[in-house]
Amino acid sequence: MRERVEGKIDVLFERKIISAEAVDGQVRLGLTGPAGATEILTDHVIAATGFDVALERIDCLDRALRAQIEREGPYARLNAHFETSVNGLFIVGLPAAPVFGPVQRFMFGAKHAAPAVTKALRRSSAHDAVDQVPAASTSRS
């Protein structure tokens, strides 16, 4: 991939897009970065923004619930079964990548995550079933 980009495409790192405007079939971008604010006019824009999977950014989890989850830096601490410190709450996919590695960012990672989570859920279900079995009566009439 490098040979397709280097020397052929201008790449600007560590920039933040602050404005974008179509101008005669091109794009005028307002950027801010290490050297301050700049503006460029270009034919195409590819914004490789990345994605921060810090736990605080996972808005689908209630704030109170997120506060209960133990962390490794800004990320959820997960056990070998992808379970958080909140019993029964599992995190897989991209948010598991800081703990389990970059393969979790892709569907291929599901080959590892799915069996691990399934094993934990089965063990939990078996444990719950044992807890729900009524105790044998020891009284005699």
PyMOL commands that set and color helices and strands:
alter all, ss='L'
color gray80, all
select helices_A, chain A and resi 2-5+55-57+63-68+94-100+102-105+107-132
alter helices_A, ss='H'
color red, helices_A
select strands_A, chain A and resi 16-23+26-33+36-42+71-72+75-76
alter strands_A, ss='S'
color yellow, strands_A
deselect
rebuild
show_as cartoon
